Amino acid sequence: MVNILIIEDDKTMQFMLEEKLKLEGFNPIIAVNGFQGIDFFESGNIDLVITDIFMPQKDGIETILELKKRYPDVKIIAITGAYSKGSDISQNYLEMAAYFGAQKTLVKPFELKELVSAVNEVLSIDLQKEKLDIL
């Protein structure tokens, strides 16, 4: 089973992501901030990390940087809903997340099917690489 670590401080978003990923056959694991997320990543067999950008304590950018430094091959999807009228803060932070190593980014609110598509796409990168390595 594919283990997906969800690092998200909003309980409603945690629940929605967890339930959708379960329905799709994944094993979601919830962390409420970057500190807890890194602890969970280090203690388990995590295949993919989905992290919010804006969280108390250790935010998503810090978490991405630390995970990529320690585990360069970690697969990450960054999500955020921060938006300020007249400027696109979300896009700036998601571009930063991608620059630091997130394979995919999504702006909240997003359709859950978009998330599932992103998850499958990021996970398929590994499957394609494995096939090429075998050849």
DSSP file (Angstrom, degrees, kcal/mol; ACC not computed):
  #  RESIDUE AA STRUCTURE BP1 BP2  ACC     N-H-->O    O-->H-N    N-H-->O    O-->H-N    TCO  KAPPA ALPHA  PHI   PSI    X-CA   Y-CA   Z-CA
    1    1 A M              0   0    0      0, 0.0     2,-0.5     0, 0.0    25,-0.1   0.000 360.0 360.0 360.0 143.0    0.0    0.0    0.0
    2    2 A V        -     0   0    0     23,-0.4    25,-3.1    44,-0.0     2,-0.5  -0.698 360.0-147.0 -84.1 123.6    1.2    3.5   -0.8
    3    3 A N  E     -a   27   0A   0     -2,-0.5    44,-2.5    42,-0.3    45,-1.3  -0.813  14.2-170.4 -94.4 124.5    1.8    5.7    2.3
    4    4 A I  E     -ab  28  48A   0     23,-2.2    25,-2.6    -2,-0.5     2,-0.6  -0.967  11.7-149.1-120.0 120.1    1.0    9.4    1.9
    5    5 A L  E     -ab  29  49A   0     43,-2.7    45,-3.3    -2,-0.5     2,-0.6  -0.780  10.1-161.8 -88.5 121.6    2.0   11.8    4.6
    6    6 A I  E     -ab  30  50A   0     23,-3.4    25,-2.8    -2,-0.6     2,-0.8  -0.925   3.5-167.9-105.5 116.6   -0.4   14.8    4.7
    7    7 A I  E     +ab  31  51A   0     43,-3.4    45,-2.7    -2,-0.6     2,-0.3  -0.896  33.2 137.5-106.6 104.6    1.1   17.8    6.6
    8    8 A E        -     0   0    0     23,-2.5    25,-0.1    -2,-0.8    47,-0.1  -0.985  42.8-160.7-153.9 131.5   -1.9   20.1    7.1
    9    9 A D  S    S+     0   0    0     -2,-0.3     2,-0.6    45,-0.2    -1,-0.1   0.679  70.4  90.3 -91.0 -18.6   -3.0   22.2   10.1
   10   10 A D     >  -     0   0    0      1,-0.2     4,-2.6     2,-0.0     5,-0.2  -0.695  64.9-153.7 -84.2 119.6   -6.6   22.7    9.0
   11   11 A K  H  > S+     0   0    0     -2,-0.6     4,-2.4     1,-0.2     5,-0.2   0.862  92.7  52.1 -63.3 -38.2   -8.8   19.9   10.4
   12   12 A T  H  > S+     0   0    0      2,-0.2     4,-2.4     1,-0.2    -1,-0.2   0.932 112.4  45.4 -64.0 -45.0  -11.4   20.2    7.7
   13   13 A M  H  > S+     0   0    0      2,-0.2     4,-2.6     1,-0.2     5,-0.3   0.892 110.8  54.6 -65.8 -39.4   -8.8   19.9    4.9
   14   14 A Q  H  X S+     0   0    0     -4,-2.6     4,-2.8     1,-0.2     5,-0.2   0.952 110.3  46.5 -55.0 -50.1   -7.1   17.0    6.8
   15   15 A F  H  X S+     0   0    0     -4,-2.4     4,-2.7     1,-0.2     5,-0.2   0.921 113.1  47.9 -61.5 -46.7  -10.4   15.1    6.8
   16   16 A M  H  X S+     0   0    0     -4,-2.4     4,-2.2     2,-0.2     5,-0.2   0.929 115.7  43.9 -62.8 -45.6  -11.2   15.8    3.2
   17   17 A L  H  X S+     0   0    0     -4,-2.6     4,-2.5     2,-0.2     5,-0.2   0.927 114.7  49.7 -65.3 -44.5   -7.7   14.8    2.0
   18   18 A E  H  X S+     0   0    0     -4,-2.8     4,-2.2    -5,-0.3    -2,-0.2   0.935 113.0  45.5 -60.2 -48.1   -7.6   11.7    4.2
   19   19 A E  H  X S+     0   0    0     -4,-2.7     4,-2.3    -5,-0.2    -1,-0.2   0.910 113.9  48.1 -65.2 -43.1  -11.0   10.4    3.2
   20   20 A K  H  X S+     0   0    0     -4,-2.2     4,-1.4    -5,-0.2    -1,-0.2   0.922 112.4  48.4 -64.9 -43.1  -10.4   11.0   -0.6
   21   21 A L  H  <>S+     0   0    0     -4,-2.5     5,-2.7    -5,-0.2    -1,-0.2   0.874 110.3  52.0 -66.8 -36.0   -7.0    9.3   -0.5
   22   22 A K  H ><5S+     0   0    0     -4,-2.2     3,-1.8    -5,-0.2    -1,-0.2   0.932 107.6  52.2 -61.8 -45.2   -8.5    6.3    1.5
   23   23 A L  H 3<5S+     0   0    0     -4,-2.3    -1,-0.2     1,-0.3    -2,-0.2   0.805 106.6  54.2 -60.6 -28.9  -11.2    5.9   -1.2
   24   24 A E  T 3<5S-     0   0    0     -4,-1.4    -1,-0.3    -5,-0.2    -2,-0.2   0.428 125.4-102.3 -86.6   0.7   -8.5    5.9   -3.8
   25   25 A G  T < 5S+     0   0    0     -3,-1.8   -23,-0.4     1,-0.3    -3,-0.2   0.586  79.3 128.2  92.9  10.8   -6.7    3.0   -2.1
   26   26 A F      < -     0   0    0     -5,-2.7    -1,-0.3    -6,-0.2   -23,-0.2  -0.548  59.9-125.1 -94.4 164.2   -3.9    5.0   -0.4
   27   27 A N  E     -a    3   0A   0    -25,-3.1   -23,-2.2    -2,-0.2     2,-0.2  -0.868  30.4-160.6-109.0  96.0   -2.8    5.0    3.2
   28   28 A P  E     -a    4   0A   0      0, 0.0     2,-0.4     0, 0.0   -23,-0.2  -0.548   6.7-165.8 -81.1 142.8   -2.9    8.6    4.4
   29   29 A I  E     -a    5   0A   0    -25,-2.6   -23,-3.4    -2,-0.2     2,-0.4  -0.996  14.4-141.0-125.9 130.1   -1.0    9.6    7.6
   30   30 A I  E     +a    6   0A   0     -2,-0.4     2,-0.3   -25,-0.2   -23,-0.2  -0.784  20.9 175.5-102.9 133.6   -1.8   13.0    9.1
   31   31 A A  E     -a    7   0A   0    -25,-2.8   -23,-2.5    -2,-0.4     3,-0.1  -0.981  21.7-149.8-127.3 144.3    0.7   15.5   10.7
   32   32 A V  S    S+     0   0    0     -2,-0.3     2,-0.3   -25,-0.2   -25,-0.1   0.560  75.4   6.2 -95.0  -8.4   -0.4   18.9   11.9
   33   33 A N  S  > S-     0   0    0     22,-0.1     4,-2.5   -25,-0.1     5,-0.2  -0.966  83.5 -90.9-160.0 174.3    2.8   20.8   11.3
   34   34 A G  H  > S+     0   0    0     24,-1.7     4,-2.6    22,-0.4     5,-0.2   0.851 119.3  55.6 -62.9 -37.0    6.3   20.5    9.7
   35   35 A F  H  > S+     0   0    0      2,-0.2     4,-2.0     1,-0.2    -1,-0.2   0.961 113.2  41.1 -59.8 -51.0    8.0   19.2   12.9
   36   36 A Q  H  > S+     0   0    0      1,-0.2     4,-2.7     2,-0.2    -2,-0.2   0.883 113.1  56.1 -64.6 -38.2    5.5   16.4   13.3
   37   37 A G  H  X S+     0   0    0     -4,-2.5     4,-2.7     2,-0.2    -1,-0.2   0.915 107.4  47.2 -60.8 -44.6    5.6   15.7    9.6
   38   38 A I  H  X S+     0   0    0     -4,-2.6     4,-2.4     2,-0.2    -1,-0.2   0.906 111.6  51.7 -65.2 -40.4    9.4   15.3    9.6
   39   39 A D  H  X S+     0   0    0     -4,-2.0     4,-1.4    -5,-0.2    -2,-0.2   0.937 112.3  45.7 -59.2 -46.6    9.1   13.0   12.6
   40   40 A F  H  X S+     0   0    0     -4,-2.7     4,-0.9     1,-0.2     3,-0.2   0.903 111.3  52.9 -63.8 -41.3    6.5   10.8   10.9
   41   41 A F  H >< S+     0   0    0     -4,-2.7     3,-0.6     1,-0.2     5,-0.4   0.919 111.2  46.4 -60.1 -43.3    8.5   10.8    7.6
   42   42 A E  H 3< S+     0   0    0     -4,-2.4    -1,-0.2     1,-0.2    -2,-0.2   0.742 114.2  47.8 -72.6 -23.0   11.6    9.5    9.5
   43   43 A S  H 3< S+     0   0    0     -4,-1.4     2,-0.3    -3,-0.2    -1,-0.2   0.502 113.4  42.9 -97.4  -3.7    9.7    6.9   11.4
   44   44 A G  S << S-     0   0    0     -4,-0.9     2,-1.2    -3,-0.6   -41,-0.0  -0.814  86.6 -98.3-137.1 175.6    7.8    5.4    8.5
   45   45 A N        -     0   0    0     -2,-0.3     2,-0.4     2,-0.0   -42,-0.3  -0.739  50.3-179.6 -94.8  85.7    7.9    4.2    5.0
   46   46 A I        -     0   0    0     -2,-1.2   -42,-0.2    -5,-0.4     3,-0.1  -0.767  19.6-176.8 -96.4 129.1    6.4    7.3    3.3
   47   47 A D  S    S+     0   0    0    -44,-2.5    28,-0.3    -2,-0.4     2,-0.3   0.725  71.3  10.1 -92.9 -26.1    6.0    7.3   -0.5
   48   48 A L  E     -b    4   0A   0    -45,-1.3   -43,-2.7    26,-0.1     2,-0.5  -0.991  61.1-146.7-156.3 144.2    4.8   10.8   -0.9
   49   49 A V  E     -bc   5  76A   0     26,-2.5    28,-2.7    -2,-0.3     2,-0.5  -0.966   6.2-168.7-116.5 130.8    4.4   14.0    1.1
   50   50 A I  E     -bc   6  77A   0    -45,-3.3   -43,-3.4    -2,-0.5     2,-0.4  -0.984  20.4-178.0-112.4 119.2    1.5   16.5    0.7
   51   51 A T  E     -bc   7  78A   0     26,-2.6    28,-2.6    -2,-0.5   -43,-0.2  -0.963  25.7-136.1-127.3 137.0    2.3   19.7    2.6
   52   52 A D  E     - c   0  79A   0    -45,-2.7    28,-0.2    -2,-0.4     3,-0.1  -0.442  17.3-141.8 -71.2 156.9    0.5   22.9    3.2
   53   53 A I  S    S+     0   0    0     26,-1.4     7,-2.9     1,-0.2     2,-0.8   0.908  84.1  54.1 -88.5 -50.8    2.6   26.0    2.9
   54   54 A F  S    S+     0   0    0     25,-0.2   -45,-0.2     5,-0.2    -1,-0.2  -0.773  70.6 136.4 -96.3 109.2    1.3   28.2    5.7
   55   55 A M        -     0   0    0     -2,-0.8   -22,-0.1    -3,-0.1   -23,-0.0  -0.973  54.4 -97.7-143.6 154.3    1.2   26.4    9.1
   56   56 A P  S    S+     0   0    0      0, 0.0     2,-1.1     0, 0.0   -22,-0.4  -0.313  96.7   6.1 -68.0 160.1    2.1   27.4   12.6
   57   57 A Q  S    S+     0   0    0    -24,-0.1     2,-0.6   -23,-0.1   -24,-0.1  -0.555 136.1  20.0  69.8 -95.6    5.5   26.4   14.0
   58   58 A K  S    S-     0   0    0     -2,-1.1   -24,-1.7    -4,-0.0   -23,-0.1  -0.915  83.5-151.1-109.8 113.8    7.3   24.9   11.0
   59   59 A D     >  -     0   0    0     -2,-0.6     4,-2.1   -26,-0.1    -5,-0.2  -0.137  28.4 -97.7 -80.6 178.1    5.8   25.9    7.7
   60   60 A G  H  > S+     0   0    0     -7,-2.9     4,-2.9     2,-0.2     5,-0.2   0.849 119.3  53.5 -66.5 -37.6    5.7   24.0    4.4
   61   61 A I  H  > S+     0   0    0     -8,-0.5     4,-2.6     2,-0.2    -1,-0.2   0.944 111.8  45.7 -64.2 -46.8    8.7   25.8    2.8
   62   62 A E  H  > S+     0   0    0      1,-0.2     4,-2.4    -9,-0.2    -2,-0.2   0.899 113.9  50.3 -60.1 -40.1   10.9   25.0    5.8
   63   63 A T  H  X S+     0   0    0     -4,-2.1     4,-2.8     2,-0.2     5,-0.2   0.920 110.1  48.7 -65.8 -44.8    9.6   21.4    5.7
   64   64 A I  H  X S+     0   0    0     -4,-2.9     4,-2.8     1,-0.2     5,-0.3   0.936 111.8  50.1 -60.1 -47.0   10.3   21.0    2.0
   65   65 A L  H  X S+     0   0    0     -4,-2.6     4,-2.0     1,-0.2    -2,-0.2   0.928 113.7  44.7 -58.2 -46.8   13.8   22.4    2.5
   66   66 A E  H  X S+     0   0    0     -4,-2.4     4,-2.3     2,-0.2     5,-0.3   0.927 114.7  47.5 -66.4 -44.8   14.6   20.1    5.4
   67   67 A L  H  X S+     0   0    0     -4,-2.8     4,-3.6     1,-0.2     7,-0.2   0.930 113.8  47.3 -62.5 -44.9   13.1   17.0    3.7
   68   68 A K  H  < S+     0   0    0     -4,-2.8    -1,-0.2    -5,-0.2    -2,-0.2   0.852 111.2  51.9 -66.6 -33.7   15.0   17.6    0.4
   69   69 A K  H  < S+     0   0    0     -4,-2.0    -1,-0.2    -5,-0.3    -2,-0.2   0.932 121.5  31.6 -66.5 -44.5   18.2   18.2    2.2
   70   70 A R  H  < S+     0   0    0     -4,-2.3    -2,-0.2     1,-0.2    -3,-0.2   0.843 136.2  24.2 -81.1 -35.5   18.0   15.0    4.2
   71   71 A Y    ><  -     0   0    0     -4,-3.6     3,-2.3    -5,-0.3    -1,-0.2  -0.723  66.3-177.8-134.2  79.9   16.1   12.9    1.6
   72   72 A P  T 3  S+     0   0    0      0, 0.0    -1,-0.1     0, 0.0    -4,-0.1   0.736  81.7  55.0 -56.8 -25.5   16.8   14.3   -1.9
   73   73 A D  T 3  S+     0   0    0      2,-0.1    -5,-0.1    -5,-0.0    -2,-0.0   0.421  76.3 129.5 -90.1   2.7   14.5   11.7   -3.6
   74   74 A V    <   -     0   0    0     -3,-2.3     2,-0.5    -7,-0.2   -26,-0.1  -0.303  56.5-132.4 -60.3 138.3   11.4   12.5   -1.5
   75   75 A K        -     0   0    0    -28,-0.3   -26,-2.5    27,-0.1     2,-0.4  -0.819  30.6-176.2 -94.6 129.5    8.3   13.1   -3.6
   76   76 A I  E     -c   49   0A   0     -2,-0.5    27,-1.9    25,-0.4    28,-1.3  -0.985  23.1-168.9-135.3 136.7    6.4   16.3   -2.5
   77   77 A I  E     -cd  50 104A   0    -28,-2.7   -26,-2.6    -2,-0.4     2,-0.4  -0.997  19.7-154.3-116.8 125.6    3.1   18.0   -3.5
   78   78 A A  E     -cd  51 105A   0     26,-2.4    28,-2.3    -2,-0.5     2,-0.3  -0.837  13.6-177.7-102.9 138.0    2.8   21.5   -2.0
   79   79 A I  E     +cd  52 106A   0    -28,-2.6   -26,-1.4    -2,-0.4     2,-0.3  -0.963   6.2 165.0-131.6 149.1   -0.7   23.1   -1.5
   80   80 A T  E     - d   0 107A   0     26,-1.6    28,-3.6    -2,-0.3   -28,-0.0  -0.984  27.2-167.5-159.2 157.0   -1.8   26.5   -0.2
   81   81 A G        +     0   0    0     -2,-0.3     2,-0.2    26,-0.2     9,-0.1   0.278  45.5 132.1-124.6   5.2   -4.8   28.7    0.0
   82   82 A A        +     0   0    0      7,-0.1     8,-0.7     8,-0.1     2,-0.4  -0.416  27.9 163.4 -64.8 128.5   -3.2   31.9    1.1
   83   83 A Y        -     0   0    0     -2,-0.2     2,-0.5     6,-0.2     5,-0.1  -0.980  24.2-162.6-150.0 134.6   -4.5   34.7   -1.1
   84   84 A S  B >   -E   87   0B   0      3,-1.0     3,-2.5    -2,-0.4     5,-0.2  -0.975  37.2-104.5-117.8 130.6   -4.4   38.5   -0.8
   85   85 A K  T 3  S+     0   0    0     -2,-0.5     3,-0.1     1,-0.3    -2,-0.0  -0.271 106.8  16.6 -55.8 128.0   -6.7   40.6   -2.9
   86   86 A G  T 3  S+     0   0    0      1,-0.1     2,-0.3     0, 0.0    -1,-0.3   0.264 121.6  63.0  93.3 -12.7   -4.8   42.2   -5.6
   87   87 A S  B <  S-E   84   0B   0     -3,-2.5     2,-1.1     0, 0.0    -3,-1.0  -0.996  74.8-131.4-143.1 150.1   -1.7   40.0   -5.4
   88   88 A D     >  +     0   0    0     -2,-0.3     4,-1.6     1,-0.2    -5,-0.1  -0.636  35.7 160.7-103.5  78.0   -1.2   36.3   -5.9
   89   89 A I  H  > S+     0   0    0     -2,-1.1     4,-2.4     1,-0.2     5,-0.3   0.883  72.9  59.8 -62.1 -40.1    0.7   35.3   -2.8
   90   90 A S  H  > S+     0   0    0     -8,-0.7     4,-2.7    -3,-0.2     5,-0.2   0.934 104.0  48.9 -54.8 -49.4   -0.2   31.6   -3.3
   91   91 A Q  H  > S+     0   0    0      1,-0.2     4,-2.4     2,-0.2    -1,-0.2   0.894 109.9  51.8 -62.2 -40.5    1.4   31.5   -6.7
   92   92 A N  H  X S+     0   0    0     -4,-1.6     4,-1.9     1,-0.2    -1,-0.2   0.928 113.3  43.9 -61.3 -45.6    4.7   33.0   -5.4
   93   93 A Y  H  X S+     0   0    0     -4,-2.4     4,-2.5     2,-0.2    -2,-0.2   0.869 113.1  51.0 -70.0 -35.4    4.9   30.6   -2.5
   94   94 A L  H  X S+     0   0    0     -4,-2.7     4,-2.3    -5,-0.3    -1,-0.2   0.868 108.5  52.0 -70.0 -34.6    4.1   27.6   -4.7
   95   95 A E  H  X S+     0   0    0     -4,-2.4     4,-2.4    -5,-0.2    -2,-0.2   0.902 110.5  49.4 -63.6 -39.8    6.7   28.7   -7.2
   96   96 A M  H  X S+     0   0    0     -4,-1.9     4,-2.1     2,-0.2    -2,-0.2   0.920 109.4  51.5 -63.4 -43.8    9.2   28.8   -4.3
   97   97 A A  H  <>S+     0   0    0     -4,-2.5     5,-2.6     1,-0.2     4,-0.4   0.908 111.2  47.6 -60.1 -42.5    8.0   25.3   -3.2
   98   98 A A  H ><5S+     0   0    0     -4,-2.3     3,-1.1     3,-0.2    -1,-0.2   0.905 109.4  53.6 -65.8 -40.8    8.6   24.0   -6.7
   99   99 A Y  H 3<5S+     0   0    0     -4,-2.4    -1,-0.2     1,-0.3    -2,-0.2   0.881 109.3  49.2 -59.8 -38.3   12.0   25.6   -6.9
  100  100 A F  T 3<5S-     0   0    0     -4,-2.1    -1,-0.3    -5,-0.1    -2,-0.2   0.474 136.7 -76.3 -85.2  -1.9   13.0   23.9   -3.6
  101  101 A G  T < 5S+     0   0    0     -3,-1.1   -25,-0.4    -4,-0.4     2,-0.3   0.452  77.5 141.6 130.4  -2.5   11.8   20.5   -4.8
  102  102 A A      < -     0   0    0     -5,-2.6    -1,-0.3     1,-0.2   -25,-0.2  -0.552  37.5-154.0 -69.0 130.4    8.1   20.0   -4.8
  103  103 A Q  S    S+     0   0    0    -27,-1.9     2,-0.3    -2,-0.3   -26,-0.2   0.816  76.3  16.6 -75.8 -30.0    7.1   18.0   -7.9
  104  104 A K  E     -d   77   0A   0    -28,-1.3   -26,-2.4    -7,-0.0     2,-0.3  -0.969  65.4-161.1-140.4 154.5    3.6   19.4   -8.1
  105  105 A T  E     -d   78   0A   0     -2,-0.3     2,-0.4   -28,-0.2   -26,-0.2  -0.989   4.5-170.2-136.9 147.0    1.7   22.4   -6.6
  106  106 A L  E     -d   79   0A   0    -28,-2.3   -26,-1.6    -2,-0.3     2,-0.5  -0.998  16.5-138.6-138.0 140.5   -2.0   23.1   -6.1
  107  107 A V  E     -d   80   0A   0     -2,-0.4   -26,-0.2   -28,-0.2   -28,-0.0  -0.860  42.5 -92.3 -97.5 128.2   -3.8   26.2   -5.0
  108  108 A K  S    S+     0   0    0    -28,-3.6     2,-0.1    -2,-0.5   -18,-0.1  -0.562 105.9  50.5 -75.8 146.0   -6.7   25.7   -2.6
  109  109 A P  S    S+     0   0    0      0, 0.0     2,-0.3     0, 0.0    -2,-0.1   0.538  80.5 155.1 -79.7 142.1   -9.5   25.3   -3.2
  110  110 A F        -     0   0    0     -4,-0.1     2,-0.2    -2,-0.1    -2,-0.1  -0.903  48.9 -99.0-126.3 157.8   -8.9   22.6   -5.7
  111  111 A E    >>  -     0   0    0     -2,-0.3     4,-1.4     1,-0.1     3,-1.1  -0.542  29.6-128.3 -72.1 140.3  -11.0   19.7   -6.9
  112  112 A L  H 3> S+     0   0    0      1,-0.3     4,-2.4    -2,-0.2     5,-0.2   0.814 110.7  61.6 -61.7 -28.7  -10.1   16.4   -5.1
  113  113 A K  H 3> S+     0   0    0      1,-0.2     4,-2.2     2,-0.2    -1,-0.3   0.832  99.7  55.7 -66.1 -29.8   -9.8   14.8   -8.5
  114  114 A E  H <> S+     0   0    0     -3,-1.1     4,-2.4     2,-0.2    -1,-0.2   0.904 108.1  48.2 -65.0 -40.9   -7.0   17.3   -9.2
  115  115 A L  H  X S+     0   0    0     -4,-1.4     4,-2.9     2,-0.2    -2,-0.2   0.941 111.3  48.8 -64.4 -46.9   -5.2   16.1   -6.1
  116  116 A V  H  X S+     0   0    0     -4,-2.4     4,-2.7     1,-0.2     5,-0.2   0.903 111.4  50.7 -60.9 -41.0   -5.6   12.5   -7.0
  117  117 A S  H  X S+     0   0    0     -4,-2.2     4,-2.3     2,-0.2    -1,-0.2   0.918 111.4  47.7 -62.1 -43.7   -4.3   13.2  -10.5
  118  118 A A  H  X S+     0   0    0     -4,-2.4     4,-2.7     2,-0.2     5,-0.2   0.909 111.9  50.4 -63.6 -42.6   -1.3   15.0   -9.0
  119  119 A V  H  X S+     0   0    0     -4,-2.9     4,-2.6     1,-0.2     5,-0.2   0.947 112.6  45.9 -59.9 -50.0   -0.6   12.1   -6.6
  120  120 A N  H  X S+     0   0    0     -4,-2.7     4,-2.0     1,-0.2    -1,-0.2   0.883 113.2  50.7 -62.8 -38.2   -0.8    9.5   -9.4
  121  121 A E  H  X S+     0   0    0     -4,-2.3     4,-1.0    -5,-0.2    -2,-0.2   0.943 112.6  44.7 -64.9 -47.9    1.4   11.7  -11.6
  122  122 A V  H  X S+     0   0    0     -4,-2.7     4,-0.7     1,-0.2     3,-0.5   0.910 115.6  47.6 -65.4 -41.5    4.1   12.2   -9.0
  123  123 A L  H >X S+     0   0    0     -4,-2.6     4,-1.3    -5,-0.2     3,-0.6   0.844 105.5  59.2 -68.2 -32.2    4.1    8.5   -8.0
  124  124 A S  H 3X S+     0   0    0     -4,-2.0     4,-2.8    -5,-0.2     5,-0.2   0.753  91.1  70.3 -69.6 -22.3    4.2    7.4  -11.6
  125  125 A I  H 3X S+     0   0    0     -4,-1.0     4,-2.0    -3,-0.5    -1,-0.2   0.924 101.8  45.3 -57.2 -44.2    7.5    9.2  -12.0
  126  126 A D  H <X S+     0   0    0     -4,-0.7     4,-2.6    -3,-0.6    -1,-0.2   0.902 111.8  51.4 -65.8 -42.0    9.1    6.5   -9.8
  127  127 A L  H  X S+     0   0    0     -4,-1.3     4,-2.1     1,-0.2    -2,-0.2   0.908 110.9  47.6 -64.2 -41.5    7.4    3.7  -11.6
  128  128 A Q  H  X S+     0   0    0     -4,-2.8     4,-2.1     2,-0.2    -1,-0.2   0.903 112.0  50.2 -65.1 -40.8    8.6    5.0  -15.0
  129  129 A K  H  X S+     0   0    0     -4,-2.0     4,-2.5    -5,-0.2    -2,-0.2   0.917 109.2  51.5 -63.7 -43.0   12.1    5.4  -13.6
  130  130 A E  H  X S+     0   0    0     -4,-2.6     4,-1.8     1,-0.2    -1,-0.2   0.906 109.0  51.0 -60.8 -41.8   12.1    1.8  -12.2
  131  131 A K  H  X S+     0   0    0     -4,-2.1     4,-1.7     1,-0.2    -1,-0.2   0.917 111.4  47.6 -61.9 -42.7   11.0    0.5  -15.6
  132  132 A L  H  < S+     0   0    0     -4,-2.1    -2,-0.2     1,-0.2    -1,-0.2   0.881 109.1  53.8 -65.9 -38.0   13.8    2.3  -17.3
  133  133 A D  H  < S+     0   0    0     -4,-2.5    -1,-0.2     1,-0.2    -2,-0.2   0.853 107.5  51.6 -64.2 -34.5   16.3    1.0  -14.8
  134  134 A I  H  <        0   0    0     -4,-1.8    -1,-0.2     1,-0.3    -2,-0.2   0.885 360.0 360.0 -69.5 -39.0   15.2   -2.5  -15.5
  135  135 A L     <        0   0    0     -4,-1.7    -1,-0.3    -5,-0.2    -2,-0.2   0.499 360.0 360.0 -68.1 360.0   15.7   -2.1  -19.2
